[in-house]
């Protein structure tokens, strides 16, 4: 019989570096939950690896069928987490990391529990530079993301842990330490 896996929920503003931190710690023992989204695929993203890119109709059909643990419309696009996939992996002893927004994190905490980790930027100005340097959003999109980021920063106190992502390697180390205290994976 397998021991149930642990669920880690990572949130933080768009552009803060969540994906870079998470990808640095993935292994056979800790899996990344790939979200479904209706947003356009960015140049270097791979369908089925970064996200499952689907149409809005497909997404809403999945909502209607109850396929999502949590879902939200964020920055003009839908994002959702597969309920079936999460439950299957946890039940066979795998630990999982979700990369979702603050509202989604609260919903997951209510439904499944888990360890909530907030990734914060050193400042809103540095966050703005990081988003601009990606060169994937328009000025209007950047302003929208920064507005949402300011609101998300106000909710970081509901998280179990907060990591300020100033130096990527240090943030990766801190996330590993948090996960290790709950799982002994590293």
N, C-alpha and C positions, 0 to 999 in steps of 0.2 A: 504493500500500500504506500502511495506517495504522500509526502507531507505537502500541505497546501502552500502554494507560492505566496510571495509578498507583492503588493501593489504599491508602486511609487508614482506619484502624480507630480510632474514638473510643470510649473507655470511661470509666466513672466511676460513682460512686454514684448511685442514683435521687435525683432532685431537685437535682443539682448544677448543672444548666443546660446539659447537652449539647445538647438539642434547640434551645434558643434560640441557642446559639453556632453550631451547624451551619446552621440556617436562614438566618443572617445572611450566609453566604458562598456559598450555592449559586448556580450559573450554568449556562449551556449546556455549559461545559467541565468542571464538577465536579458530579456527580449524587449524590443521596441514595438509598441503597438502602433501600427500604421493606420492613420486616420483616413476616412473618406472625405473628399472635398469637391466642391463645384468650382473652385477658383481655377484660373488658367495655370497651366504648368509653366514653371520658370525654365530657363534654358538648360540648366544642368540637372534638373530633377528627373527621376525615373519613376514611371507609373508602377505601383506595386512595391516600391522600395522607399520612396519619400512620402508618397500619398497614393491613395487609389483615387484617380481623377475620374469623376463621373458627371453626368448631366444633372441639372436641377430636377428634372422629372424622375430620374433614377433615384436620386437622393430622397426626394419626397415620398416615393414609393416605399423606400426602406424605412422611413420614419413611420409611415402608415402601418407597415407590417411589424413594427416594434423591434427592429433589428439593432437599434442603437442603445448603448448604455447611457450615453449623453450626446447631445447635439446642440449646435448653436449656429446662428448666423453672425459672422464676425467679418468686419471690413468688407461687407457686401457679398460674401460667399458663405456657403454652408460648410460646416465641419462636423464630423461625427465619429464616434468610437464604437466598433463592433462589440455588442454584448456577448455574443456566442463565443467569439475568439478569446476574449478576456477570460471568461469563465472556464473554457476548456483548458487554457494554459495554466491558470491558477490551480485548477483541480489536479493537474499532473505534476505539480510542484515547481513550476517555472515562475520566476519573479519577472515582473513586467514594469516597464516605464511608459507612462503616458505623457505626451507633450500636448497639453491642452490649455485653453484660456482659464481665467480665474473663475468664471461662472461655471464652466464645465467641471473644474476641480471641486467646487462646492457640491455640485450634483453627485459626482462620483463618491465623495466622502460620505454623503448621506446614504447612498445605495450600497456601497461595498466597503467603505472605510478606506484604509490605505494611509501612506505617509505622504503628506503634502509638502512640497519643496518649492519655494519661490526663488527665481533667479532675478536679481535686481541689477540695474546698470549703476555704475558709479555716480552718474548724474544724468539728467534729462538731456543735457547738451551733448554728452558723449553718445547717448542713445541715438539722438538725431543724426549725428555724424555717421554712426554705424549703418543706419537705415539708408542714408543718402549714398554711402559708399557701395552699397549692394547694387545700386543702379538698376533696380527692378521695379520701382514705384514712381509714379508721377508726384509732383509737388503736393497735389491735393491728397493723394494717398498717404504721403509722408505726414502731412498735418493731421489727417484722420488717425493714423497709427499713434502719433504722439499724444493726441487728445485721449485716446483709449489708454495709453500707457500711464498717463498721469492718474487716471481713475483706478487702474489696476494697482498702482503703487500704494494707494490708500488702503488696499485690502490685504497687504502682505502680512499683517498681524494675525490673520486667520490660519496661516500656514505653520506647520510644525518646525520648519527650518527655513532660513533665508540665507542665500549665498549671493554676495555681491560679486558680479563677474567683471573684475578689473583686469586680472591676468588669467587667461584661459587655463593654463596648466594648474594654477592654484584652485580654480573653480572645479576642475575635473577631480583633483585630489580631494576636495571637500565633499563632492557628491559621492565619491567612492567611500569615504569615511562614513557618511550617513548610511549608505546602503549596507556597508559591512557591519554596522552596529545592529542591523535588523536581520541580516542573512548569513554573514560570514562567507560571502562569495569571493571577496578579494583577499 
